[in-house]
Amino acid sequence: MTDYGAFATDPLFGLPLQELWFGLVFFILGMFLFLDGFDFGVGAIFATRDDDEERETLLAAIGPFWDGNEVWLVVFGGALFAAFPAVYANLFSRHYLLMFAILGALILRGLAPEMYEQRHDEAWQTWWGRAFVVGSVSTPFLLGVFAAHWLLGVESLLSLPGVVVGLAVVALTVVAGVGFLAMKTRGSLQRDVADYGPRAIAAYLALVVVTLAYLVAVRPDLGVLAPVPLALVAVSLAAAAGYLLALRDGRYTLAFGAVPVLVFAFVALVATLMFPLADPATGLTVADAIISVLPLNIMSVASALLLPLVFTYFGILYSTFSGPIETGESYS
């Protein structure tokens, strides 16, 4: 029988792997919400454009990215299953209808633009254009509902806090979409899209304030007024201010740079309010839910080797298609 020694009994290098993997799961969720978030935002903005060339430009802007960005959701599910299998089982059994709805929305979001391009018939493109918008808006909404229900231990399909957080996530994706399109497009389309930014960020902040007020009143045990959550709120406000100033000054790359700060502050806030629980509905803590030391160490080594490769791939992808796109054109 193989003796793995300390590798099987002690965390790698004495690191707090339980907490690190809890943080990694939410970091991966944040990567999905950031990268696929601007795709969703572009889908929502698609509903506001009537010109065929502008619509083609919006689809072309996200064309090289959206399917790769979606991989982060698969990685999130895989990391949650690998590190916290009991939490994965509990969440997906309690929220299986919500999971199926998210899957259906993702399929619709991915299928619609492909079908839209197949025919240049007005009725055909109208139908699939609407389907693209529905998939792009419903996916972040349902993900927000899922995040709220995970944090609050709600088992129903919908709830008032779930709906509010879902709308907040939709607004956040529009903020991301505006930043991305303002950076990638030119001319009148760029100016029109940039005008959506202040309204989107105002809606997001208002919904976050409503959510936090609800949690303070109804769930004081979550510690919303503790230093770390308040610091994350302050970071969000600073990022929102920077986003608005950058849009006003036409510094669109800087505006887009504020988006990951907003996204990761939101995800970190959810994780902070949840910790040390990993599944609030059952009271399962991070320490109770984590897998044993040996597989945890093996996964940690594998992740340390693989994640740099993943980031390298995305770096190459985004640098390859880093330039602007003119209205009516696409990446060659």
Beta strands, then each sheet from edge to edge (+ up, - down):
strand 1: 277-279
strand 2: 284-285
sheet 1: 1+ 2-
end
